Amino acid sequence: MKSLTLSSLALLLVSALPRTAAAQAAPSGVRGDMIAQIDDAAGKIQQLAEAIPQDKYSWRPGTGVRSVSEAFMHVAGGNYFLMTFAGVKAPAGTSENMDAITDRAKVVDELKRSFAHVRAAITAASDADLDKPTEMFGQKTTYRNVYLTEVAHVHEHLGQLIAYARMNGITPPWSMPAR
């Protein structure tokens, strides 16, 4: 009982430590809300990417529909592509053919890199930048809408990937009962 109390106290103390500089620098307001939504979807998508076995990465629900790995890589590619509408170039070394990446470890790594790219782009933008005009898919819009489109895009594919996982008998890790 005494060790449980000491462990609980240590956990409480660690959780009370100041957050990292990156967490302290996180934007507030609508940009903070966008980051929170991206982080939620990113965490769940990455958990699914790690929970789905490699042998299921080639599974697809039907002919002409993206496979598991293609759906994950579509998300990663979209993370890079959508930010270009807000003037943010994809990092050097980003693959031109994301669909060709099928190795689970590489998929997970690329997802992490692409979500870090999105977080950095939104964090670097100022509140005034949100109103900057741009064009996306032939339509006049703002940087704000680019970022909101990014949020919607990752949540749309999170739903798709949850369905893919469940169709393959995989329960999303965050929805498993506590043990």
Backbone as CSV, one residue per row, in Angstrom:
resi,resn,N_x,N_y,N_z,CA_x,CA_y,CA_z,C_x,C_y,C_z
1,MET,0.825,-1.190,0.000,0.000,0.000,0.000,0.866,1.249,0.000
2,LYS,1.965,1.212,0.786,2.844,2.368,0.862,3.466,2.660,-0.502
3,SER,3.884,1.614,-1.251,4.499,1.839,-2.564,3.483,2.400,-3.553
4,LEU,2.237,1.997,-3.432,1.201,2.548,-4.297,1.026,4.037,-4.038
5,THR,1.059,4.419,-2.780,0.917,5.825,-2.416,2.099,6.632,-2.935
6,LEU,3.313,6.113,-2.796,4.493,6.811,-3.301,4.456,6.913,-4.821
7,SER,4.015,5.840,-5.483,3.898,5.873,-6.943,2.875,6.906,-7.377
8,SER,1.758,6.942,-6.679,0.716,7.922,-7.010,1.219,9.340,-6.808
9,LEU,1.965,9.556,-5.724,2.517,10.877,-5.447,3.530,11.269,-6.521
10,ALA,4.376,10.344,-6.916,5.371,10.630,-7.956,4.686,10.986,-9.272
11,LEU,3.646,10.249,-9.630,2.905,10.533,-10.854,2.267,11.919,-10.788
12,LEU,1.714,12.261,-9.651,1.104,13.577,-9.479,2.147,14.683,-9.626
13,LEU,3.304,14.491,-9.024,4.355,15.498,-9.104,4.869,15.666,-10.534
14,VAL,5.070,14.554,-11.238,5.537,14.628,-12.620,4.512,15.345,-13.489
15,SER,3.234,15.066,-13.269,2.204,15.715,-14.085,2.097,17.205,-13.787
16,ALA,2.592,17.637,-12.630,2.528,19.051,-12.270,3.722,19.847,-12.792
17,LEU,4.742,19.163,-13.330,5.918,19.860,-13.855,5.523,20.750,-15.017
18,PRO,6.281,21.820,-15.240,5.965,22.692,-16.371,5.990,21.928,-17.680
19,ARG,5.127,22.314,-18.575,5.065,21.673,-19.888,6.273,22.077,-20.710
20,THR,6.549,21.325,-21.764,7.693,21.629,-22.622,7.497,22.971,-23.300
21,ALA,8.586,23.506,-23.816,8.518,24.797,-24.514,7.558,24.727,-25.682
22,ALA,7.539,23.588,-26.389,6.631,23.453,-27.543,5.176,23.542,-27.100
23,ALA,4.861,22.897,-25.985,3.477,22.937,-25.507,3.119,24.341,-25.035
24,GLN,4.078,25.041,-24.409,3.804,26.392,-23.941,3.621,27.355,-25.111
25,ALA,4.279,27.075,-26.230,4.209,27.966,-27.386,2.994,27.690,-28.266
26,ALA,2.185,26.710,-27.895,1.023,26.355,-28.710,0.104,27.566,-28.836
27,PRO,-0.432,27.769,-30.022,-1.316,28.917,-30.222,-2.627,28.763,-29.457
28,SER,-3.252,29.905,-29.214,-4.561,29.895,-28.571,-5.604,30.296,-29.609
29,GLY,-6.821,30.470,-29.171,-7.880,30.873,-30.088,-8.177,29.798,-31.116
30,VAL,-8.596,30.231,-32.290,-9.004,29.276,-33.323,-7.832,28.402,-33.779
31,ARG,-6.617,28.969,-33.812,-5.470,28.142,-34.204,-5.216,27.061,-33.162
32,GLY,-5.393,27.390,-31.897,-5.264,26.392,-30.840,-6.324,25.303,-30.965
33,ASP,-7.541,25.720,-31.313,-8.620,24.751,-31.538,-8.282,23.827,-32.707
34,MET,-7.729,24.398,-33.776,-7.352,23.591,-34.941,-6.276,22.576,-34.571
35,ILE,-5.269,23.031,-33.821,-4.198,22.133,-33.381,-4.776,21.016,-32.516
36,ALA,-5.685,21.337,-31.626,-6.295,20.316,-30.766,-7.027,19.270,-31.609
37,GLN,-7.752,19.718,-32.634,-8.466,18.782,-33.513,-7.485,17.934,-34.328
38,ILE,-6.430,18.552,-34.822,-5.404,17.804,-35.565,-4.753,16.778,-34.643
39,ASP,-4.394,17.192,-33.434,-3.757,16.266,-32.499,-4.657,15.086,-32.154
40,ASP,-5.954,15.338,-31.993,-6.891,14.254,-31.700,-6.910,13.240,-32.842
41,ALA,-7.107,13.732,-34.050,-7.158,12.820,-35.204,-5.811,12.155,-35.441
42,ALA,-4.724,12.918,-35.328,-3.384,12.360,-35.555,-3.101,11.217,-34.587
43,GLY,-3.405,11.426,-33.321,-3.157,10.382,-32.336,-3.923,9.110,-32.643
44,LYS,-5.172,9.263,-33.018,-5.998,8.087,-33.316,-5.565,7.412,-34.612
45,ILE,-5.237,8.194,-35.627,-4.779,7.611,-36.894,-3.463,6.867,-36.675
46,GLN,-2.553,7.440,-35.913,-1.287,6.768,-35.635,-1.499,5.497,-34.817
47,GLN,-2.432,5.531,-33.858,-2.735,4.315,-33.090,-3.272,3.216,-34.005
48,LEU,-4.145,3.597,-34.947,-4.669,2.607,-35.892,-3.560,2.060,-36.782
49,ALA,-2.681,2.943,-37.244,-1.580,2.505,-38.113,-0.701,1.484,-37.403
50,GLU,-0.542,1.647,-36.103,0.271,0.707,-35.329,-0.512,-0.548,-34.941
51,ALA,-1.825,-0.454,-34.825,-2.645,-1.595,-34.396,-2.977,-2.548,-35.546
52,ILE,-3.053,-2.018,-36.742,-3.390,-2.865,-37.891,-2.130,-3.623,-38.309
53,PRO,-2.213,-4.955,-38.364,-1.029,-5.739,-38.731,-0.594,-5.484,-40.180
54,GLN,0.696,-5.646,-40.413,1.267,-5.435,-41.747,0.519,-6.229,-42.805
55,ASP,0.107,-7.452,-42.498,-0.556,-8.269,-43.522,-1.930,-7.730,-43.916
56,LYS,-2.463,-6.781,-43.171,-3.751,-6.156,-43.516,-3.562,-4.838,-44.273
57,TYR,-2.328,-4.379,-44.432,-2.081,-3.103,-45.100,-2.458,-3.132,-46.582
58,SER,-2.519,-4.299,-47.178,-2.910,-4.392,-48.591,-4.416,-4.634,-48.756
59,TRP,-5.135,-4.827,-47.645,-6.577,-5.079,-47.704,-7.288,-3.831,-48.202
60,ARG,-8.292,-4.067,-49.033,-9.158,-2.985,-49.507,-10.587,-3.501,-49.515
61,PRO,-11.559,-2.632,-49.236,-12.944,-3.087,-49.150,-13.574,-3.441,-50.484
62,GLY,-12.953,-3.068,-51.571,-13.485,-3.392,-52.890,-12.534,-2.946,-53.977
63,THR,-12.783,-3.432,-55.170,-11.961,-3.061,-56.318,-12.040,-1.558,-56.553
64,GLY,-10.879,-0.964,-56.777,-10.835,0.461,-57.069,-10.910,1.364,-55.851
65,VAL,-10.916,0.783,-54.656,-10.981,1.550,-53.414,-9.602,1.483,-52.758
66,ARG,-9.197,2.548,-52.101,-7.883,2.586,-51.459,-7.711,1.430,-50.479
67,SER,-6.491,0.883,-50.468,-6.128,-0.121,-49.470,-5.860,0.579,-48.144
68,VAL,-5.623,-0.195,-47.111,-5.314,0.362,-45.795,-4.099,1.279,-45.892
69,SER,-2.993,0.774,-46.459,-1.783,1.607,-46.534,-2.011,2.816,-47.430
70,GLU,-2.757,2.671,-48.505,-3.044,3.812,-49.384,-3.881,4.871,-48.661
71,ALA,-4.807,4.440,-47.824,-5.621,5.405,-47.063,-4.745,6.175,-46.068
72,PHE,-3.867,5.454,-45.361,-2.949,6.139,-44.442,-2.060,7.127,-45.202
73,MET,-1.532,6.690,-46.330,-0.614,7.549,-47.071,-1.356,8.696,-47.767
74,HIS,-2.632,8.507,-48.063,-3.443,9.614,-48.575,-3.541,10.716,-47.513
75,VAL,-3.704,10.314,-46.273,-3.744,11.286,-45.176,-2.415,12.032,-45.106
76,ALA,-1.318,11.289,-45.094,0.003,11.928,-45.005,0.239,12.857,-46.197
77,GLY,-0.065,12.391,-47.391,0.109,13.223,-48.576,-0.771,14.462,-48.531
78,GLY,-1.997,14.295,-48.064,-2.908,15.426,-47.929,-2.401,16.445,-46.920
79,ASN,-1.759,15.956,-45.865,-1.203,16.864,-44.864,-0.159,17.791,-45.498
80,TYR,0.646,17.246,-46.388,1.640,18.073,-47.077,0.981,18.949,-48.142
81,PHE,0.120,18.359,-48.938,-0.476,19.058,-50.080,-1.357,20.227,-49.646
82,LEU,-2.238,20.005,-48.692,-3.153,21.071,-48.285,-2.406,22.289,-47.737
83,MET,-1.300,22.078,-47.057,-0.550,23.206,-46.505,0.060,24.078,-47.604
84,THR,0.236,23.527,-48.812,0.791,24.347,-49.901,-0.156,25.483,-50.266
85,PHE,-1.447,25.320,-50.043,-2.411,26.381,-50.333,-2.263,27.556,-49.360
86,ALA,-1.580,27.316,-48.235,-1.289,28.380,-47.276,0.181,28.789,-47.367
87,GLY,0.800,28.455,-48.502,2.174,28.890,-48.754,3.251,28.094,-48.054
88,VAL,2.925,26.902,-47.539,3.897,26.084,-46.810,4.295,24.895,-47.684
89,LYS,5.560,24.875,-48.095,6.058,23.792,-48.947,6.274,22.521,-48.123
90,ALA,6.125,21.393,-48.793,6.418,20.108,-48.150,7.920,20.041,-47.866
91,PRO,8.313,19.372,-46.790,9.738,19.274,-46.470,10.507,18.516,-47.553
92,ALA,11.779,18.826,-47.664,12.650,18.106,-48.598,12.624,16.622,-48.262
93,GLY,12.665,15.802,-49.269,12.678,14.363,-49.068,11.299,13.733,-48.973
94,THR,10.256,14.542,-49.122,8.900,13.996,-49.100,8.671,13.252,-50.401
95,SER,8.155,12.045,-50.301,7.946,11.191,-51.471,6.895,11.766,-52.405
96,GLU,7.183,11.697,-53.678,6.205,12.112,-54.698,5.101,11.067,-54.835
97,ASN,5.426,9.808,-54.555,4.479,8.709,-54.732,4.172,8.074,-53.373
98,MET,3.367,8.757,-52.599,3.063,8.298,-51.242,2.357,6.939,-51.228
99,ASP,1.525,6.680,-52.225,0.789,5.407,-52.261,1.714,4.197,-52.346
100,ALA,2.946,4.409,-52.792,3.887,3.304,-52.929,4.460,2.861,-51.578
101,ILE,4.283,3.665,-50.547,4.789,3.309,-49.216,3.778,2.373,-48.571
102,THR,4.190,1.120,-48.360,3.278,0.115,-47.812,3.807,-0.546,-46.539
103,ASP,5.059,-0.309,-46.193,5.648,-0.878,-44.982,5.096,-0.135,-43.765
104,ARG,4.556,-0.881,-42.819,3.891,-0.271,-41.671,4.787,0.708,-40.936
105,ALA,6.026,0.363,-40.665,6.930,1.263,-39.934,7.141,2.564,-40.701
106,LYS,7.271,2.466,-42.018,7.457,3.666,-42.836,6.178,4.499,-42.898
107,VAL,5.037,3.824,-42.944,3.746,4.529,-42.947,3.596,5.320,-41.645
108,VAL,3.863,4.664,-40.512,3.745,5.322,-39.211,4.685,6.518,-39.143
109,ASP,5.922,6.339,-39.601,6.894,7.431,-39.582,6.430,8.603,-40.445
110,GLU,5.918,8.303,-41.629,5.465,9.369,-42.527,4.247,10.084,-41.967
111,LEU,3.356,9.349,-41.327,2.209,9.993,-40.678,2.685,10.974,-39.605
112,LYS,3.627,10.537,-38.764,4.146,11.406,-37.706,4.785,12.660,-38.301
113,ARG,5.593,12.482,-39.330,6.252,13.629,-39.971,5.223,14.587,-40.570
114,SER,4.215,14.030,-41.222,3.234,14.887,-41.895,2.375,15.658,-40.891
115,PHE,2.025,15.028,-39.780,1.244,15.742,-38.770,2.097,16.802,-38.071
116,ALA,3.380,16.533,-37.873,4.278,17.550,-37.308,4.358,18.747,-38.260
117,HIS,4.352,18.474,-39.556,4.374,19.527,-40.575,3.131,20.418,-40.465
118,VAL,1.982,19.800,-40.306,0.730,20.560,-40.181,0.751,21.396,-38.904
119,ARG,1.134,20.767,-37.780,1.201,21.500,-36.512,2.121,22.711,-36.631
120,ALA,3.287,22.508,-37.249,4.255,23.599,-37.395,3.683,24.718,-38.263
121,ALA,2.988,24.366,-39.331,2.418,25.379,-40.225,1.365,26.213,-39.506
122,ILE,0.472,25.564,-38.780,-0.589,26.297,-38.085,-0.001,27.116,-36.931
123,THR,0.974,26.554,-36.233,1.609,27.259,-35.124,2.357,28.495,-35.622
124,ALA,3.020,28.388,-36.766,3.801,29.508,-37.302,2.919,30.633,-37.841
125,ALA,1.704,30.310,-38.212,0.798,31.332,-38.747,0.361,32.264,-37.613
126,SER,0.223,33.520,-37.932,-0.295,34.472,-36.947,-1.818,34.535,-37.091
127,ASP,-2.459,35.153,-36.137,-3.906,35.340,-36.246,-4.249,36.136,-37.507
128,ALA,-3.414,37.137,-37.829,-3.659,37.949,-39.032,-3.518,37.105,-40.304
129,ASP,-2.625,36.102,-40.254,-2.433,35.233,-41.430,-3.714,34.485,-41.801
130,LEU,-4.576,34.236,-40.826,-5.799,33.479,-41.079,-6.675,34.146,-42.138
131,ASP,-6.598,35.455,-42.225,-7.423,36.197,-43.186,-6.738,36.402,-44.533
132,LYS,-5.505,35.923,-44.681,-4.810,36.091,-45.958,-5.580,35.361,-47.055
133,PRO,-5.702,35.999,-48.206,-6.394,35.340,-49.314,-5.483,34.313,-49.998
134,THR,-6.093,33.296,-50.511,-5.384,32.280,-51.293,-6.396,31.634,-52.223
135,GLU,-5.922,30.713,-53.012,-6.814,29.953,-53.883,-6.587,28.475,-53.605
136,MET,-7.679,27.751,-53.455,-7.601,26.315,-53.187,-8.597,25.608,-54.093
137,PHE,-8.095,24.692,-54.889,-8.935,23.936,-55.820,-9.753,24.852,-56.724
138,GLY,-9.102,25.948,-57.171,-9.752,26.864,-58.106,-10.728,27.845,-57.487
139,GLN,-10.821,27.853,-56.151,-11.756,28.742,-55.454,-10.976,29.742,-54.597
140,LYS,-11.435,30.984,-54.576,-10.831,31.976,-53.683,-11.255,31.646,-52.255
141,THR,-10.275,31.711,-51.345,-10.542,31.378,-49.953,-9.513,32.073,-49.076
142,THR,-9.383,31.631,-47.842,-8.413,32.187,-46.901,-7.559,31.066,-46.324
143,TYR,-6.447,31.467,-45.696,-5.616,30.483,-45.010,-6.434,29.754,-43.943
144,ARG,-7.326,30.487,-43.263,-8.181,29.869,-42.242,-8.923,28.675,-42.827
145,ASN,-9.499,28.867,-43.995,-10.253,27.774,-44.607,-9.341,26.628,-45.039
146,VAL,-8.122,26.936,-45.441,-7.162,25.868,-45.750,-6.965,25.002,-44.512
147,TYR,-6.720,25.649,-43.366,-6.490,24.896,-42.129,-7.745,24.140,-41.695
148,LEU,-8.915,24.750,-41.858,-10.161,24.057,-41.516,-10.409,22.868,-42.446
149,THR,-10.047,23.017,-43.712,-10.161,21.902,-44.657,-9.246,20.763,-44.237
150,GLU,-8.053,21.101,-43.764,-7.120,20.091,-43.253,-7.741,19.337,-42.082
151,VAL,-8.322,20.061,-41.142,-8.963,19.426,-39.978,-10.071,18.480,-40.443
152,ALA,-10.924,18.954,-41.342,-12.023,18.120,-41.834,-11.493,16.896,-42.574
153,HIS,-10.447,17.088,-43.366,-9.883,15.993,-44.155,-9.373,14.862,-43.266
154,VAL,-8.604,15.199,-42.221,-8.062,14.127,-41.390,-9.154,13.427,-40.594
155,HIS,-10.176,14.162,-40.177,-11.273,13.508,-39.453,-12.096,12.627,-40.387
156,GLU,-12.273,13.054,-41.628,-12.985,12.219,-42.604,-12.278,10.874,-42.768
157,HIS,-10.965,10.920,-42.914,-10.234,9.673,-43.127,-10.022,8.885,-41.843
158,LEU,-10.087,9.547,-40.700,-10.093,8.805,-39.438,-11.306,7.886,-39.419
159,GLY,-12.466,8.410,-39.800,-13.673,7.578,-39.863,-13.513,6.416,-40.829
160,GLN,-12.943,6.692,-41.992,-12.693,5.634,-42.974,-11.783,4.558,-42.378
161,LEU,-10.707,4.976,-41.705,-9.742,4.023,-41.172,-10.287,3.243,-39.984
162,ILE,-11.194,3.853,-39.218,-11.877,3.103,-38.154,-12.716,1.995,-38.781
163,ALA,-13.429,2.323,-39.854,-14.241,1.311,-40.534,-13.354,0.208,-41.099
164,TYR,-12.243,0.570,-41.715,-11.310,-0.442,-42.250,-10.836,-1.367,-41.129
165,ALA,-10.456,-0.778,-40.000,-9.963,-1.592,-38.887,-11.054,-2.550,-38.400
166,ARG,-12.236,-2.029,-38.177,-13.320,-2.869,-37.663,-13.715,-3.964,-38.656
167,MET,-13.663,-3.657,-39.949,-13.972,-4.681,-40.963,-12.934,-5.802,-40.946
168,ASN,-11.773,-5.536,-40.369,-10.717,-6.536,-40.255,-10.591,-7.084,-38.838
169,GLY,-11.626,-6.853,-38.009,-11.651,-7.411,-36.665,-10.738,-6.707,-35.676
170,ILE,-10.351,-5.459,-35.968,-9.449,-4.715,-35.096,-10.239,-3.608,-34.395
171,THR,-10.208,-3.638,-33.079,-10.872,-2.607,-32.294,-9.926,-1.421,-32.147
172,PRO,-10.377,-0.217,-32.431,-9.505,0.944,-32.221,-8.994,0.964,-30.792
173,PRO,-7.686,1.117,-30.603,-7.097,1.012,-29.260,-7.736,1.929,-28.212
174,TRP,-8.116,3.139,-28.594,-8.685,4.081,-27.622,-10.099,3.711,-27.197
175,SER,-10.748,2.787,-27.919,-12.109,2.421,-27.534,-12.191,1.066,-26.838
176,MET,-11.015,0.477,-26.566,-11.003,-0.793,-25.837,-11.324,-0.536,-24.374
177,PRO,-12.033,-1.483,-23.739,-12.332,-1.309,-22.319,-11.031,-1.292,-21.510
178,ALA,-11.021,-0.505,-20.445,-9.847,-0.431,-19.566,-9.619,-1.793,-18.925
179,ARG,-8.363,-2.144,-18.804,-8.055,-3.447,-18.210,-7.634,-3.301,-16.789
